Amino acid sequence: MTRFKDLSKLTKNEIDQKIDEIRMDIIKARVTAGKGGKVKIREIKKTLANLLMLKSKNKQTNNQNSKQIIKKS
């Protein structure tokens, strides 16, 4: 599992690429799930949730910044 601190340093494009990569990892883990597969899937899902949260947080900050720019104009 990737640490949140490391994920927060990624750029917007890197976050999108990582999300696609992790979604594929989930599919692969489900296919090969054995006794310990569920733990791995859970960790992958947590990482995916963190990335999606970062993506939405970045989107909110961009919206707020654009609103501030419009108000200043």
Jmol script that loads the backbone (N, CA, C; Angstrom):
load data "model"
ATOM      1  N   MET A   1       0.841  -1.177   0.000  1.00  0.00           N
ATOM      2  CA  MET A   1       0.000   0.000   0.000  1.00  0.00           C
ATOM      3  C   MET A   1       0.882   1.233   0.000  1.00  0.00           C
ATOM      4  N   THR A   2       0.523   2.195  -0.801  1.00  0.00           N
ATOM      5  CA  THR A   2       1.276   3.424  -0.898  1.00  0.00           C
ATOM      6  C   THR A   2       0.819   4.387   0.192  1.00  0.00           C
ATOM      7  N   ARG A   3       1.780   5.089   0.776  1.00  0.00           N
ATOM      8  CA  ARG A   3       1.461   6.018   1.849  1.00  0.00           C
ATOM      9  C   ARG A   3       0.800   7.264   1.274  1.00  0.00           C
ATOM     10  N   PHE A   4      -0.103   7.853   2.058  1.00  0.00           N
ATOM     11  CA  PHE A   4      -0.843   9.032   1.626  1.00  0.00           C
ATOM     12  C   PHE A   4       0.109  10.200   1.376  1.00  0.00           C
ATOM     13  N   LYS A   5       1.145  10.297   2.184  1.00  0.00           N
ATOM     14  CA  LYS A   5       2.124  11.371   2.039  1.00  0.00           C
ATOM     15  C   LYS A   5       2.773  11.314   0.661  1.00  0.00           C
ATOM     16  N   ASP A   6       3.068  10.103   0.199  1.00  0.00           N
ATOM     17  CA  ASP A   6       3.677   9.937  -1.121  1.00  0.00           C
ATOM     18  C   ASP A   6       2.678  10.248  -2.236  1.00  0.00           C
ATOM     19  N   LEU A   7       1.432   9.870  -2.018  1.00  0.00           N
ATOM     20  CA  LEU A   7       0.411  10.108  -3.031  1.00  0.00           C
ATOM     21  C   LEU A   7       0.115  11.590  -3.197  1.00  0.00           C
ATOM     22  N   SER A   8       0.183  12.353  -2.111  1.00  0.00           N
ATOM     23  CA  SER A   8      -0.153  13.769  -2.179  1.00  0.00           C
ATOM     24  C   SER A   8       0.876  14.567  -2.977  1.00  0.00           C
ATOM     25  N   LYS A   9       2.049  13.992  -3.228  1.00  0.00           N
ATOM     26  CA  LYS A   9       3.089  14.670  -3.995  1.00  0.00           C
ATOM     27  C   LYS A   9       2.907  14.496  -5.499  1.00  0.00           C
ATOM     28  N   LEU A  10       1.966  13.652  -5.914  1.00  0.00           N
ATOM     29  CA  LEU A  10       1.769  13.374  -7.330  1.00  0.00           C
ATOM     30  C   LEU A  10       1.058  14.529  -8.032  1.00  0.00           C
ATOM     31  N   THR A  11       1.344  14.683  -9.312  1.00  0.00           N
ATOM     32  CA  THR A  11       0.648  15.694 -10.112  1.00  0.00           C
ATOM     33  C   THR A  11      -0.708  15.142 -10.543  1.00  0.00           C
ATOM     34  N   LYS A  12      -1.506  16.018 -11.148  1.00  0.00           N
ATOM     35  CA  LYS A  12      -2.850  15.629 -11.562  1.00  0.00           C
ATOM     36  C   LYS A  12      -2.812  14.487 -12.576  1.00  0.00           C
ATOM     37  N   ASN A  13      -1.923  14.575 -13.546  1.00  0.00           N
ATOM     38  CA  ASN A  13      -1.820  13.516 -14.560  1.00  0.00           C
ATOM     39  C   ASN A  13      -1.326  12.209 -13.957  1.00  0.00           C
ATOM     40  N   GLU A  14      -0.383  12.296 -13.030  1.00  0.00           N
ATOM     41  CA  GLU A  14       0.133  11.093 -12.377  1.00  0.00           C
ATOM     42  C   GLU A  14      -0.955  10.430 -11.543  1.00  0.00           C
ATOM     43  N   ILE A  15      -1.806  11.227 -10.911  1.00  0.00           N
ATOM     44  CA  ILE A  15      -2.915  10.680 -10.122  1.00  0.00           C
ATOM     45  C   ILE A  15      -3.862   9.917 -11.037  1.00  0.00           C
ATOM     46  N   ASP A  16      -4.198  10.498 -12.188  1.00  0.00           N
ATOM     47  CA  ASP A  16      -5.095   9.824 -13.133  1.00  0.00           C
ATOM     48  C   ASP A  16      -4.499   8.510 -13.631  1.00  0.00           C
ATOM     49  N   GLN A  17      -3.207   8.518 -13.945  1.00  0.00           N
ATOM     50  CA  GLN A  17      -2.543   7.295 -14.394  1.00  0.00           C
ATOM     51  C   GLN A  17      -2.525   6.247 -13.294  1.00  0.00           C
ATOM     52  N   LYS A  18      -2.246   6.680 -12.073  1.00  0.00           N
ATOM     53  CA  LYS A  18      -2.188   5.759 -10.942  1.00  0.00           C
ATOM     54  C   LYS A  18      -3.566   5.143 -10.675  1.00  0.00           C
ATOM     55  N   ILE A  19      -4.630   5.937 -10.814  1.00  0.00           N
ATOM     56  CA  ILE A  19      -5.993   5.434 -10.618  1.00  0.00           C
ATOM     57  C   ILE A  19      -6.285   4.322 -11.624  1.00  0.00           C
ATOM     58  N   ASP A  20      -5.956   4.556 -12.893  1.00  0.00           N
ATOM     59  CA  ASP A  20      -6.180   3.531 -13.918  1.00  0.00           C
ATOM     60  C   ASP A  20      -5.383   2.267 -13.621  1.00  0.00           C
ATOM     61  N   GLU A  21      -4.138   2.470 -13.191  1.00  0.00           N
ATOM     62  CA  GLU A  21      -3.269   1.336 -12.875  1.00  0.00           C
ATOM     63  C   GLU A  21      -3.816   0.523 -11.699  1.00  0.00           C
ATOM     64  N   ILE A  22      -4.298   1.202 -10.691  1.00  0.00           N
ATOM     65  CA  ILE A  22      -4.805   0.516  -9.500  1.00  0.00           C
ATOM     66  C   ILE A  22      -6.109  -0.204  -9.796  1.00  0.00           C
ATOM     67  N   ARG A  23      -6.942   0.378 -10.640  1.00  0.00           N
ATOM     68  CA  ARG A  23      -8.184  -0.309 -11.024  1.00  0.00           C
ATOM     69  C   ARG A  23      -7.875  -1.623 -11.735  1.00  0.00           C
ATOM     70  N   MET A  24      -6.839  -1.626 -12.557  1.00  0.00           N
ATOM     71  CA  MET A  24      -6.420  -2.865 -13.214  1.00  0.00           C
ATOM     72  C   MET A  24      -5.871  -3.856 -12.190  1.00  0.00           C
ATOM     73  N   ASP A  25      -5.152  -3.350 -11.197  1.00  0.00           N
ATOM     74  CA  ASP A  25      -4.628  -4.218 -10.138  1.00  0.00           C
ATOM     75  C   ASP A  25      -5.759  -4.894  -9.364  1.00  0.00           C
ATOM     76  N   ILE A  26      -6.844  -4.162  -9.133  1.00  0.00           N
ATOM     77  CA  ILE A  26      -7.994  -4.743  -8.429  1.00  0.00           C
ATOM     78  C   ILE A  26      -8.577  -5.887  -9.244  1.00  0.00           C
ATOM     79  N   ILE A  27      -8.717  -5.672 -10.541  1.00  0.00           N
ATOM     80  CA  ILE A  27      -9.270  -6.720 -11.409  1.00  0.00           C
ATOM     81  C   ILE A  27      -8.371  -7.960 -11.383  1.00  0.00           C
ATOM     82  N   LYS A  28      -7.053  -7.739 -11.493  1.00  0.00           N
ATOM     83  CA  LYS A  28      -6.114  -8.859 -11.467  1.00  0.00           C
ATOM     84  C   LYS A  28      -6.148  -9.577 -10.125  1.00  0.00           C
ATOM     85  N   ALA A  29      -6.260  -8.824  -9.031  1.00  0.00           N
ATOM     86  CA  ALA A  29      -6.277  -9.429  -7.703  1.00  0.00           C
ATOM     87  C   ALA A  29      -7.542 -10.255  -7.495  1.00  0.00           C
ATOM     88  N   ARG A  30      -8.657  -9.801  -8.047  1.00  0.00           N
ATOM     89  CA  ARG A  30      -9.909 -10.560  -7.917  1.00  0.00           C
ATOM     90  C   ARG A  30      -9.813 -11.886  -8.659  1.00  0.00           C
ATOM     91  N   VAL A  31      -9.167 -11.847  -9.799  1.00  0.00           N
ATOM     92  CA  VAL A  31      -9.034 -13.069 -10.601  1.00  0.00           C
ATOM     93  C   VAL A  31      -8.159 -14.090  -9.882  1.00  0.00           C
ATOM     94  N   THR A  32      -7.084 -13.611  -9.302  1.00  0.00           N
ATOM     95  CA  THR A  32      -6.131 -14.517  -8.666  1.00  0.00           C
ATOM     96  C   THR A  32      -6.335 -14.633  -7.152  1.00  0.00           C
ATOM     97  N   ALA A  33      -7.490 -14.168  -6.675  1.00  0.00           N
ATOM     98  CA  ALA A  33      -7.732 -14.166  -5.229  1.00  0.00           C
ATOM     99  C   ALA A  33      -7.737 -15.586  -4.679  1.00  0.00           C
ATOM    100  N   GLY A  34      -6.905 -15.793  -3.699  1.00  0.00           N
ATOM    101  CA  GLY A  34      -6.861 -17.071  -2.997  1.00  0.00           C
ATOM    102  C   GLY A  34      -7.166 -16.801  -1.547  1.00  0.00           C
ATOM    103  N   LYS A  35      -6.467 -17.472  -0.681  1.00  0.00           N
ATOM    104  CA  LYS A  35      -6.707 -17.274   0.749  1.00  0.00           C
ATOM    105  C   LYS A  35      -6.320 -15.869   1.196  1.00  0.00           C
ATOM    106  N   GLY A  36      -5.193 -15.363   0.758  1.00  0.00           N
ATOM    107  CA  GLY A  36      -4.736 -14.053   1.194  1.00  0.00           C
ATOM    108  C   GLY A  36      -5.107 -12.937   0.249  1.00  0.00           C
ATOM    109  N   GLY A  37      -5.869 -13.240  -0.777  1.00  0.00           N
ATOM    110  CA  GLY A  37      -6.216 -12.255  -1.784  1.00  0.00           C
ATOM    111  C   GLY A  37      -7.098 -11.133  -1.290  1.00  0.00           C
ATOM    112  N   LYS A  38      -7.944 -11.423  -0.335  1.00  0.00           N
ATOM    113  CA  LYS A  38      -8.876 -10.411   0.149  1.00  0.00           C
ATOM    114  C   LYS A  38      -8.152  -9.274   0.857  1.00  0.00           C
ATOM    115  N   VAL A  39      -7.088  -9.584   1.555  1.00  0.00           N
ATOM    116  CA  VAL A  39      -6.316  -8.550   2.243  1.00  0.00           C
ATOM    117  C   VAL A  39      -5.662  -7.630   1.219  1.00  0.00           C
ATOM    118  N   LYS A  40      -5.129  -8.215   0.169  1.00  0.00           N
ATOM    119  CA  LYS A  40      -4.483  -7.422  -0.877  1.00  0.00           C
ATOM    120  C   LYS A  40      -5.506  -6.527  -1.567  1.00  0.00           C
ATOM    121  N   ILE A  41      -6.674  -7.049  -1.852  1.00  0.00           N
ATOM    122  CA  ILE A  41      -7.730  -6.262  -2.488  1.00  0.00           C
ATOM    123  C   ILE A  41      -8.124  -5.095  -1.590  1.00  0.00           C
ATOM    124  N   ARG A  42      -8.228  -5.338  -0.308  1.00  0.00           N
ATOM    125  CA  ARG A  42      -8.599  -4.287   0.633  1.00  0.00           C
ATOM    126  C   ARG A  42      -7.558  -3.164   0.631  1.00  0.00           C
ATOM    127  N   GLU A  43      -6.281  -3.527   0.617  1.00  0.00           N
ATOM    128  CA  GLU A  43      -5.214  -2.526   0.594  1.00  0.00           C
ATOM    129  C   GLU A  43      -5.239  -1.726  -0.700  1.00  0.00           C
ATOM    130  N   ILE A  44      -5.495  -2.402  -1.813  1.00  0.00           N
ATOM    131  CA  ILE A  44      -5.563  -1.721  -3.104  1.00  0.00           C
ATOM    132  C   ILE A  44      -6.735  -0.747  -3.120  1.00  0.00           C
ATOM    133  N   LYS A  45      -7.864  -1.161  -2.561  1.00  0.00           N
ATOM    134  CA  LYS A  45      -9.034  -0.293  -2.525  1.00  0.00           C
ATOM    135  C   LYS A  45      -8.791   0.938  -1.660  1.00  0.00           C
ATOM    136  N   LYS A  46      -8.051   0.783  -0.567  1.00  0.00           N
ATOM    137  CA  LYS A  46      -7.730   1.927   0.288  1.00  0.00           C
ATOM    138  C   LYS A  46      -6.863   2.927  -0.465  1.00  0.00           C
ATOM    139  N   THR A  47      -5.902   2.420  -1.199  1.00  0.00           N
ATOM    140  CA  THR A  47      -5.047   3.300  -2.000  1.00  0.00           C
ATOM    141  C   THR A  47      -5.868   4.019  -3.065  1.00  0.00           C
ATOM    142  N   LEU A  48      -6.771   3.293  -3.710  1.00  0.00           N
ATOM    143  CA  LEU A  48      -7.638   3.888  -4.717  1.00  0.00           C
ATOM    144  C   LEU A  48      -8.515   4.980  -4.098  1.00  0.00           C
ATOM    145  N   ALA A  49      -9.055   4.724  -2.925  1.00  0.00           N
ATOM    146  CA  ALA A  49      -9.885   5.715  -2.245  1.00  0.00           C
ATOM    147  C   ALA A  49      -9.078   6.974  -1.930  1.00  0.00           C
ATOM    148  N   ASN A  50      -7.850   6.806  -1.485  1.00  0.00           N
ATOM    149  CA  ASN A  50      -7.001   7.961  -1.206  1.00  0.00           C
ATOM    150  C   ASN A  50      -6.733   8.774  -2.469  1.00  0.00           C
ATOM    151  N   LEU A  51      -6.474   8.095  -3.575  1.00  0.00           N
ATOM    152  CA  LEU A  51      -6.228   8.794  -4.831  1.00  0.00           C
ATOM    153  C   LEU A  51      -7.463   9.553  -5.307  1.00  0.00           C
ATOM    154  N   LEU A  52      -8.618   8.918  -5.198  1.00  0.00           N
ATOM    155  CA  LEU A  52      -9.853   9.585  -5.610  1.00  0.00           C
ATOM    156  C   LEU A  52     -10.147  10.787  -4.725  1.00  0.00           C
ATOM    157  N   MET A  53      -9.831  10.671  -3.437  1.00  0.00           N
ATOM    158  CA  MET A  53     -10.014  11.791  -2.528  1.00  0.00           C
ATOM    159  C   MET A  53      -9.090  12.945  -2.909  1.00  0.00           C
ATOM    160  N   LEU A  54      -7.840  12.635  -3.226  1.00  0.00           N
ATOM    161  CA  LEU A  54      -6.898  13.670  -3.654  1.00  0.00           C
ATOM    162  C   LEU A  54      -7.367  14.344  -4.936  1.00  0.00           C
ATOM    163  N   LYS A  55      -7.890  13.547  -5.852  1.00  0.00           N
ATOM    164  CA  LYS A  55      -8.361  14.091  -7.117  1.00  0.00           C
ATOM    165  C   LYS A  55      -9.522  15.060  -6.896  1.00  0.00           C
ATOM    166  N   SER A  56     -10.476  14.685  -6.059  1.00  0.00           N
ATOM    167  CA  SER A  56     -11.619  15.566  -5.800  1.00  0.00           C
ATOM    168  C   SER A  56     -11.187  16.792  -4.998  1.00  0.00           C
ATOM    169  N   LYS A  57     -10.228  16.613  -4.104  1.00  0.00           N
ATOM    170  CA  LYS A  57      -9.730  17.741  -3.318  1.00  0.00           C
ATOM    171  C   LYS A  57      -9.029  18.751  -4.226  1.00  0.00           C
ATOM    172  N   ASN A  58      -8.237  18.246  -5.181  1.00  0.00           N
ATOM    173  CA  ASN A  58      -7.570  19.124  -6.142  1.00  0.00           C
ATOM    174  C   ASN A  58      -8.587  19.857  -7.008  1.00  0.00           C
ATOM    175  N   LYS A  59      -9.646  19.158  -7.382  1.00  0.00           N
ATOM    176  CA  LYS A  59     -10.681  19.767  -8.209  1.00  0.00           C
ATOM    177  C   LYS A  59     -11.386  20.883  -7.430  1.00  0.00           C
ATOM    178  N   GLN A  60     -11.656  20.656  -6.151  1.00  0.00           N
ATOM    179  CA  GLN A  60     -12.300  21.672  -5.327  1.00  0.00           C
ATOM    180  C   GLN A  60     -11.402  22.890  -5.171  1.00  0.00           C
ATOM    181  N   THR A  61     -10.116  22.670  -4.956  1.00  0.00           N
ATOM    182  CA  THR A  61      -9.182  23.791  -4.798  1.00  0.00           C
ATOM    183  C   THR A  61      -9.089  24.585  -6.094  1.00  0.00           C
ATOM    184  N   ASN A  62      -9.075  23.896  -7.223  1.00  0.00           N
ATOM    185  CA  ASN A  62      -9.029  24.593  -8.507  1.00  0.00           C
ATOM    186  C   ASN A  62     -10.284  25.420  -8.725  1.00  0.00           C
ATOM    187  N   ASN A  63     -11.443  24.902  -8.340  1.00  0.00           N
ATOM    188  CA  ASN A  63     -12.697  25.644  -8.477  1.00  0.00           C
ATOM    189  C   ASN A  63     -12.684  26.880  -7.586  1.00  0.00           C
ATOM    190  N   GLN A  64     -12.193  26.739  -6.368  1.00  0.00           N
ATOM    191  CA  GLN A  64     -12.143  27.871  -5.449  1.00  0.00           C
ATOM    192  C   GLN A  64     -11.177  28.929  -5.964  1.00  0.00           C
ATOM    193  N   ASN A  65     -10.038  28.491  -6.489  1.00  0.00           N
ATOM    194  CA  ASN A  65      -9.067  29.453  -7.027  1.00  0.00           C
ATOM    195  C   ASN A  65      -9.628  30.186  -8.224  1.00  0.00           C
ATOM    196  N   SER A  66     -10.344  29.489  -9.096  1.00  0.00           N
ATOM    197  CA  SER A  66     -10.918  30.151 -10.268  1.00  0.00           C
ATOM    198  C   SER A  66     -12.017  31.123  -9.866  1.00  0.00           C
ATOM    199  N   LYS A  67     -12.778  30.805  -8.820  1.00  0.00           N
ATOM    200  CA  LYS A  67     -13.810  31.730  -8.333  1.00  0.00           C
ATOM    201  C   LYS A  67     -13.183  32.981  -7.770  1.00  0.00           C
ATOM    202  N   GLN A  68     -12.058  32.830  -7.066  1.00  0.00           N
ATOM    203  CA  GLN A  68     -11.378  33.984  -6.493  1.00  0.00           C
ATOM    204  C   GLN A  68     -10.824  34.882  -7.594  1.00  0.00           C
ATOM    205  N   ILE A  69     -10.325  34.279  -8.668  1.00  0.00           N
ATOM    206  CA  ILE A  69      -9.794  35.042  -9.780  1.00  0.00           C
ATOM    207  C   ILE A  69     -10.904  35.832 -10.456  1.00  0.00           C
ATOM    208  N   ILE A  70     -12.066  35.202 -10.610  1.00  0.00           N
ATOM    209  CA  ILE A  70     -13.203  35.871 -11.241  1.00  0.00           C
ATOM    210  C   ILE A  70     -13.654  37.044 -10.372  1.00  0.00           C
ATOM    211  N   LYS A  71     -13.693  36.860  -9.066  1.00  0.00           N
ATOM    212  CA  LYS A  71     -14.130  37.932  -8.165  1.00  0.00           C
ATOM    213  C   LYS A  71     -13.160  39.108  -8.204  1.00  0.00           C
ATOM    214  N   LYS A  72     -11.875  38.832  -8.354  1.00  0.00           N
ATOM    215  CA  LYS A  72     -10.869  39.902  -8.387  1.00  0.00           C
ATOM    216  C   LYS A  72     -10.958  40.710  -9.671  1.00  0.00           C
ATOM    217  N   SER A  73     -11.428  40.083 -10.743  1.00  0.00           N
ATOM    218  CA  SER A  73     -11.473  40.771 -12.047  1.00  0.00           C
ATOM    219  C   SER A  73     -12.511  41.828 -12.112  1.00  0.00           C
TER     220      SER A  73
END
end "model"
wireframe off; spacefill off
backbone 0.3
color backbone group
